[in-house]
Every structure is written in C-alpha cells, then in structure tokens.
Amino acid sequence: MAPASQNRAGTGIAGLDNVLGGGLPRGHLYLVEGTPGAGKTTLGLQFLLEGRRNGEKGLYVTLSETASELHTVADSHGWSLDGIELFELVNEEGLSPSAEQSILYPSEVELGETTRDVMAAVERLSPTRLIFDSLSEMRLLAQDPLRYRRQILALKHFFASRECTVLLLDDMSSQGGDLQLHSIAHGVLALDQATGDYGPVRRHLRIVKMRGVRYRGGEHDVNLDTGGLQVYPRLIASEHSADFEVSNAPTGTPALDALLGNGLARGSNTLFMGPSGVGKTTTAMSAVVAALRRGEKASYYLFDEGKGTLLRRCAALGLPLEPFIESGQLELQPLDPADMSPGQFSNMVRTAVQVRGSGVVVIDSLNAYLQAMPGAKFLLLQMHELLSFLNQQGTVTLLVLGQHGIIGDVRSDLDLSYLSDAIVLFRFFEARGQLLKAVSVVKSRTNQHELSIREFRLGRGGVEVGPALTDFEGVLGGVPAYRGAIPLLGDPPAPLVARS
C-alpha cells in the first residue's frame, strides 16, 4: 500500500494504517461502528495517543462513559491520558431529577445544547483530533431521526473549516443500521466480534467506505489485548512478489534428496502426509537442521507437540536444536490454535520471512491449524494466499498433515493436494513380523522425482532412507506389504563370500 503522507493522520495502529494505505485523510469526519465490546473506545484512545506523540492536541467528548472510566480503560493498557482533554457532555447535574428536559428541546431551536457544547469545547481547545463517544446517546436525546441528522450535519460543517479529524463512535443500537449516517461520513470503519462454541472472541475490522482513498478491502483480523488493538491486514500474495535464485535445498538425507529429484525446490511447498507416528515431524526437522547447518534461518510453527517434548526427541535422534535457538537461527514457535486467528498467523509468517529472513518455514500440523479457522473453505482460501506468498519469496515451505488411522483406510480432514507443489507420502507396512515404514513421492511440480517406494526409519543418526523396494504390494490400497528379497534397513549385512 502507499506510504503515509503529510495529509494522513496515523491511527496509532500499524495494521490499520497499512489497511488504509497510510492513515486517515485529515480534516474529515469518520464513523467507527461496532457492537459494545468490539474495541471502539480503545481505537479512539489510540488515535488520540498517536496524535499526542506527534504534538497534536486531542479531545475526547463523551456522552456514554465518564472521565474516570476512560482513565480506567487507559490504565488497563498502561497508557497515560495526560495532555488529552476529556469532556463529559452529561455530568451528575444533567442526570438529576430536576434536569429531565431533553438536551435538544425545544424542537424549534436549530442547534441543541449537546451540539453547542461540543462546538464551544472545540472553539476553546482547538483540537486537531476529536473522538465523539457515542452517537447512540445523541440519537436517544434527539428523539427524532430528522433532528438527529441535522445535528450530525451541523457538526460536520462546523469541523470542515477547522482542520480537525473527527471519529464518531456508534454502538449500532439503531434498528437496521444507520445508512444515512454512512452517507454523511467521509469514511466508515466497522468493528465486529463473534463468539464461537470454544475459544476467545474473534474480532474483525472492515472498511465499509473511504472516499478518495485506495484501501485494502475485506475482513481483517483484530486482537484486543493489553496494549490496545492490533490489526492484521489480510494477506494478498500479489503485493509481495520478490526475485530469488531458483535452486534446490538438500534435506540432509541424500537418499531422500534422490527420491525428491535432487532435494526441495526453493519457492515451493512440500506436503508431508501420513498417519500419526510415522515420522513426518522428524523428517521436517531433519531438513530444517540441514538448512541451519548451511547457515540459513528457519521458522518452525508447532501447533501439536509441546516444545520440550520436541527438543528432547530431536536430541535423541542426533538433531540438537538448542544451539540454533540460542543463536537466533531457529525460531521455534509453539502456538495454541484456540488463541491464534488466521490473520495473526499469516502476519507472523510474513514477518518471519520478510523481516527476520527465514528461508525455511514449517507448519506442523495443518490438522491443528484447521481448528483456528471457521471452516475448511476458509482454510483453503487462507492457505492458498499464504503458500503463494511463501513461494514468491523463494521460501522452502514444509507442511505436515496427519491422517486418520494407522493402516487400512487412511484418510485426511481436508484435501490440500492441489495446493501442494510436492507430496511426500509416509506409510506403515508389515514385513518379517515387524511394523516398518515406507516413504514415496507421489507428486512434484518442480523436480523429476522417483516413482519408487523406499524403506524409511528413524534412528540415532536421524532419518534413514533405504534403497528402492521393488516388491511392494498394496501401498495405494492402504495396506502395503513387502514380499521381496531386497535387504531391509534392519537386516544384518550379507556375509562376504571368499573368492578363489
């Protein structure tokens, strides 16, 4: 998006400024609407605090919350409101039984007391930024849609000549939405929140309208936590094209590289698919360690397994991770899918690649990542943009997908085969009274891969891949069996035969 200019007012929320292409055009009136608890007041305070950082004077006009309540909100985020004027339109005297007269009464008066009080405060303080909280109270005081609309128009014309950027907060209490207010405002920002059956409240932001500004449309994930609102702009892969050298990255296991057709292609993604316990995570981590030993940086996003368990398991297989974590080469991020929104995760990955410089990204596993999404349809759309972005950055991306079942009819929660550039299939098989493992590459868009099936196992030396086993049966049927004479990885070496 376009960088911020002198004619833009930064909102104090980096993600929102990104969505707006640099902030809000100055000197206009904007509507911020959302149900109670969506984050309107917090957004307003951040807007004023950003102005204070830039030496601008801010005014918060409140009809709904007291100054004490606003200080409490600010304190909860670690903010101080020093230097920001708080103006309560309705005080204790205005709420007393002797003051039951409507502020906008009598009706023949063109400007009601509320509007005149706001104008007087603006004339006295000359603020550059103003928050009006909230329109729902003003709507109730007006008692008539026509009178209410006239008050808003009067405020708009008053502010138009004073180079003041105004945010009007509305809790959407009017039935059917206030489309007339949409037409008056220069721009409309909508905040919404949704509560699922489990997990935190999901918040989103959408730009409904913005005159004269090219903005990023659609829904953007929002997180409200200590420190204020964070907006995660929707990822659009086409905005992040980059040049990179086309090459292959070794996995650290030469036999697996041969199976893949000379390793993992940069600017592509590979799906490791198979039942639980077959070795998908260890294979992915083995490829990551190989990249780290070459001096590259990597980011590993762990949705399933605990960090401590993974570290101990990798150390036992000769894949120590602690030195790389301590040096900053490896970013190992355990994530809770119940608390992670899709937009937040995409933003995290984008930062790892573009800012941190990670050349290898692993998502383990997609099964848990699915739980962070509202449905499989949205997962595929989100994953398509994320994988397209990573491919355009020249990143080696590894995806881990667990399948239901151990043997027989093994199935997946979702089909990502058409999004994957390469698919590595892991399977259990039985031979000589043992439960063994096999690996094969069933698809590759980038390399001329082998069509053979190889034995696969994990040992103290890490990942081991044996020679091609030509006498497999039933692999695609879900119950592979080996009836050949080619030695397996666990077989003792054949005795040497003396020659005469």
N, C-alpha and C positions, 0 to 999 in steps of 0.2 A: 504493500500500500504506500501511498505518497507520504513523505515525511511531514512532520508538523511544521506549520508556518507561523509567522507573527500574527496572522489573523485567526489563529485557532487557540482555544482555551483548553489546556490539558485537563483531563478529569481526575488525575491522581491515580488512575488505574491503568497500568501499562497495556493490558489486554484490550480494554475498551478503547483506548486511544488508537490501538492497532486496527480494531474493527472500524473505527470512524475515519481512518486514514490520517490521523494526526490530532484529533480532538474535535471539540465543538466549535463551529464558526462563532466568533464573538459578536456580542451585541444583539442576540436574538433570544426569543422565549421558547423553552423546550418543555415538553411534558414527559415526566417519568411516572409510569403507571405500573401497578402491581398489587397483589393482594397483601394484607397485613403479614409481615414477617418475611417478605420477599427480598428486603435489603434496600429499600428506597432511602430511608433515613441515613443509613451507613454510606450509601453512594453520595448523598448530598453533603455529608460531613467531609468525605474525602475530596469532593470537588472544592469545598471552601479551604481545606487544609493545603491543597495544591496551589490555590491562589495565594495563600499566606506565604508559602515558600518562595513564590515569585514576586513578593512585595505588593500584592493586590489586596484591596480591602474587601472583606466578606461580611455578609449579613444573612442571618438565619431568622426568618419570620415564621413563627409557629402558632397555629391555632389548635393543634392536637396534642402536643407534648409540652411540658413545662421546661424551663431552662434547667432545672435540677435533673430532670430525666435525660435531657440531652447531654449533660455533663457525665451522667452515669454511663450512657452509651459510649461516650468518648473514652472514659476511664477504662472500660472493659477492653478496649483495643489498645490501650497505652498511649492515648492521644491527649494533648492539652488544647483547650479551645481559647487560650489566651490570644488576644488580638482579633478574635472573631466576635462580632456583635450578635447577641441573641435578643430577639424582640418578641415578647409574648403579646399577641393581639387581645387575648381574653385572659384577664387576671382574676383574682379572687373577687374583686369588686364587681366585675362584669358578670360573674356567676351567682351573685347574691339574689335573694327573692325580690328585692326592690329594683333589680335591673333585668326584668324578664322581657323588656321591649326588644324586638328584633333589631339587630345592628343595621339592617338595611331598611328599617321602617323610618319615616313614612315612604310609601312607594313613589310619591311624586319627586323625591329627591333623586337626582340623576346618579350621584355617586354616594354609596352608602358609607357608613362610618368605617367599615373594615378597609375599603379601598382607600379612603382618605388617610387612614392611619398608616397604611403601607407607604403611600406616596410621601407623607410627612417624614417618615423614618428614612426613606431614600434621599429626600431633599437634604436632610440634616447630616447624613453619614456619607453620601456619595459613594456607595459601594460599586466595585467592579463586577462582583459575583453575588447573586442572591438566590436563596432557597426559600420557597413558599410551601409550608407544610401545614395542613394539606387542603386540597380542593374539596374534599368530601364535606368538611365542616362549613366551608364557604357556600357549598351547594345547599346545605340544610338551612343556613341563615337566610339565603336569598329567597327560598320558598317558591320560586317561580323560575322556570327554565330561561325565559326571556331576560329577566332581570339578572340572573346569574351570568348569562352570556354577555350582557352589556358590561358587567363588572370586569370580566376577563378581557374583553376588547379594550376597555378603558386602561387597564393595567398594561396591555401590550403596547398601546400607542404611547403611554407615558414612558415606558422603558426604551422605546425605539430611538428616542433622541438623547439618551443618556449613556450610551455605550456600556450598558450593563447586561451581562449574560445571566439569564434567569432560568431556574429549574422549578417547575411546578410539580409537586408530588401529589399523586392521586391514588387512593386505595381501591378504585374501581367499584365503589359502592353503588353507583348509578346502574339501573337496570339496562341491560343490553349494550353497555359501553357508551361512552360519550364521543360519538363521531364528530359532533360539532366542535368539540374541543380539539380533536385531531386536526380539523381544517384550520383552526386558528393558530396552532403551534407551528413553529418553524421545523421542529423535529419531534419525533415520538420514540421513546425508549420503553420497551415492555419487559418487565421482570416477572417471571413466574416460578412457581415451585410445585413439585409433585411428590407425594408420599407413597412409596411402594409398600408391599407386604413386609419387607425386611430391609434394614439398612437405613442410611441417613436420607434426609430430604434432598432431592435432586433439584437444583436451581438452574435456570436458563435465562439468557438475555437475548432479545431480538430487536433490531432496529426496524420499527414499523414504517418510518418515514424520515427522510432527512433531505431538505431542499438544498439543491446546488452542491451536493457532496457525493462523491463516489465511495460507497461503504461496502463492507463485506456482509452480504445478506445471510439469512438462515439463522438457526439457533446456535448459540454459543454457551458452553457450559460455564457455570458460575459456582464458586466456592465462597461461602461466608464463614469466616473463622476469625480468631484473634488476629488483629492487624488489618481487618477490613475485607472488602470484596476483592476477589481475584477472578478475572475473566479470561477464559481460554478460547482464543479465536478458533473458529472451525478451520481445520487444515484443508488447504486447497493445494494439491500437489503441483499443479501447473505454475504456481507462483514461485517455485523453489528449484528451478532447473539449474544444474551445475555441470561443468565439464570434469571428466575424470578419465584416467587411463584404464582401458579395458585389459584386464588380466585375470588370472586365476590365483586363488589363495589356497595353499596347501592346508589340509586338515590335521597334519601331524601324523597321519597313518597312511603310508604310501599305498597300501592295498585298497584303502577306501578312496584315495585320490584316483586310482586307476578305475575303480568302479564308477566314480562320478564323471570320468572323462577328463582327468587332469585337475581335479580339485573343485573348489567352489568359485564360481564366476563372480567378480565384483560387479555391483549393480544388479544383483539378482537375489531372489529369496528361495530358500530351500525348506521344504516341509519334512520334518522327521515324524513319521506316523507309525503307531504300533500300540500293542496292549501295555498295560502297566507292568513295570519291572523288566522290560526287555532291553533297556539301556539307552533310551533316547536322550535323556538329560546328560548322562555321562559322555555320550558321543558329541553332543553340542559343546559341553565344557572342554572336551579334549581339543576341539577345533579352536575354541577361544584361547586356551593356553598356548597353542601353537602360534596364534596371532600375537599374543602378548610377548612370547619369546622372540618374535621378529621385531619387537619394538612398537607394535601398533597399540591403539587404545580400544577398549571394548566396553560395552554396557550390557549387563545381564539382568533382565527383569523376571523376578521369581514370584510367581503367583501361587504356587502349590506348596513346595517344600520349604521348611524352615532354613534360615541362613546357616545356623550352627550345624544342622544335620548335613547340609550340602558340603560345607567346608571339611567336616570330618570324613565324609565319604570320598571326596576328591583326594584328600591327603592320603587315604589308604590305597588309592589307585595310582599313586605317583603323580598326582596333579595338584601340587600345593598352590593355593590361591592367595594366602595372606600376604606374601611379599608384593604381589602385584596390586593388592588392595591398598596396602600401606604406601606404595609409591604413587598411587593415583592412576595407574594404568587401567585398572579394572574397577568399574562401577558396578557393584553387586547390590541391586535394589530389591529387597523383599517388599511385596505390595499386597494389600488387602483388597480383593476385588469388591468387597461390600462398601468400601470407602473411596474407591477410585472411579471417577467419572471418565468416560471415553475421551472427552476433550482434554481433561487434565493429563491423561496418559499420553495422548498424541503430542501435547505440548512438551511433556517431559522427554519424549524420544527425540523430538525436533531439536530441543536444546542440547541433548547429548551429542547429536551428530554435528550440528552447525556451530555450537559454542565450544563444547568440550572436545570435539574432534574424534569421536568414536567411529572406527572403521568397521566394527563388527557389532551387531545388535542381535540379542537373543530374547525371544518372548516364550517363557516357559510357565504355564502352558496356555494354549488357546482355550482349553476347556474352562479354566478359571476366569479368563478374560471375558468369556461369554457371559458370565454371571454379572458383569458390570454393565451389560448392555440391556436395553429394554426388549430386545428380540433379535432373532437370527438375521432378519432382513437388515436391521440397522448395523449389526456386527459386520456383515459382508460389505456394506457401503463404507463403513468406517475403516475396515481393514484394507479395502481397495485403495483408498486415498493414502493411508499410512504406508502401504507397501510401494505404491507408485512414488511417493516422496523418497523413501529409502533407496529405491532403485535409481532414481535420478541423482542421488547424492553419491552413487558409487559404493554404497554400503553392502557388506556381506550380511544378509539377514537370515537368521535361523529361527524357524517356528516349530514348536513342539506341540503335537496333538495326540492326546491319549485316546485309545479306542476301548469300547466296552468289551469285556470278555477276555479270556486268555487264549483259548483255542476254539476251533469251530467257527461259528458265525460271529465274526468280529466286526463291530460297527462303530461309527463316529456320530457325535451330536450334530455335526454340520459338515458340509462338503466345501472344502477350500481348494480342491484340486485345480479348478480353473484359474484361481488367483496365483497359484504357486508356479514358479519357474522350474523347479525341480522337486521331485518327491522321492524320498528315501523310505522304503517300507521295511519295517522290522517285524519278524515273526518268530514264534517258538516252533520247534519241531522235535520229534522223538527219533532217537537212533540209539541202538545198542543199550536199551534200558535207561537212557538218560534224557533229560529235558534240556535241549540245546537251543541255540538262537541262530537265525539267519538274517541276512540283510541283502537287499536288492534295490536298484534304482529303476523305477517304473516310468519316469518322465524326466526330461531335461530339455529346456528350450535353448540352452546356451552351449552345451557340450555334447559331443558324440559319446554317450555313456555306454557302459557294458550292459548287455541283456542277461548276464549270468546271475546266479544266486550264490552268495558266498557265506561260509560259516562266520559267525561273529561271537566274540566273548569279551568279557571284562576281566582283567587280572591286575597284578601288581604293576605291570608295565603299562597300564591304561587300556586303551582299545586295541583289540587284536582282530584282524580280518584275515581269514584263510583264503586258499585258492578257490577257484570256481568249482562248485559241486554240480556235476552234470546229471546226477541220478536222483534228483528231487522229483517228488510227485505230490500233487495236491496243494501247492502253495497258494494259488489263487482261489482254491476252493475253501481255504480257511483252515485246513488240517494238513499241513505239509509233513511229509515223511521222507526219510532218506534211506535208500536201499542200495547205495553204490559201494564201490570198493575204494574210492579215493580216501586217503587218510584224513581224519578229522583233527582239529587243533589239539584235542586231548589225547590222541593216540600216541603211544610210545614210538620213537623213531624206528624205522625198519633196520634190522641188523645188516651190517656190512657183509657182503659176500666176497670171500677171497678169490682172487683171480689167479689162474695157473700161468 
